[in-house]
Amino acid sequence: MTAERRDAQALKALWGGAAGRNWVAAQDLLDRLFKPFEPLLAEPVGPGARLLDVGCGTGATTVAAARRAGPEGSCVGVDIAEPMVEAARARAEREGVPARFIQADAATHAFEPAAFDLVISRFGVMFFDDFAGAFANLRRAARPGGGLRLIVWRGPEENPFMTTAERAAGPLLPNLPPRDPDAPGQFALAPAERVRGVLEESGWTGVAVEPLDVPCAMPEKDLERYFTLLGPVGRVLHEVDEPTRARVVETLHTAFASYVHGTEVRFTAACWLVRATA
């Protein structure tokens, strides 16, 4: 088995297990938190558009785009995490939106060639093991002249909120996996030159990488659910005993105190808005 195949299987196991289930459990929280990103991705979608949403998660962005594309359009979400895809299908059915969802690895899935007018992703493309190969696969799925529109995170130094939990809980959780900035993960596409390089290498043209700073907020009452379900801490917290869990929760409430403003938790998401053409 190749290293790439092993990595893909590990990613599928991660997001098909506790990480994916936790994401689904926090779906309502994340929908509200990341709502400001929806118009940035759905904005260019017109009636009849054919769209692919990569790393669609529980489908919020796909459904928003499908509403704009209308009944003549075709909006497809793809995600490696089975629990998320199941939640996305339930969302689309519940909301009466004709979006379709595929549980697959977008890096290697055999999409119909030239099938999409636009490929979008909200924080869904930073986990590819082979970025150039994955983006080449997505380029083949786009029609000639079709667009690519991505939102990815800038670096951890510009997103301290995103690493607060692991920095504060690290001394209490020896099994907390360290981040590798060069490995697939949340900040893998933080360097703008890396984004440009992999897209140009994979055949996309007219690559534009623009800084994007988006104010995000959630109710303060949801903060504990956020840091106990999501991120590296959320993935390992279920493994510890109750006294340790209680200490971690208390420590994290203190660590996040500077982001709490009355009944809201607020932070700025420092991202890149990436555009390119097939």
Buried (B, 14 or more C-beta within 10 A) or exposed (E): EEEBEEBBEEBBEBBBBBBBBBBBBBBEBBBBBBEEBBEBBBEBBEEEBBBBBBBBBBBBBBBBBBBBBBEEBBBBBBBBBBBBBBBBBBBBEEEEBBBBBBBBBBBBBEBEEBBBBBBBBBBBBBBBBBBBBBBBBBBBBBBEEBBBBBBBBBEBEBBBBBBBBBEBBBEBBEEBEEBEEEEBBBBBBBBBEBBBBBBBEBBBEEBEBEEBEBEBBBBBEBBEBBBBBBBBBBBBBEEBEEEBBEBBBEBBBEBBEEBEEEEBBBBEBBBBBBBBBB
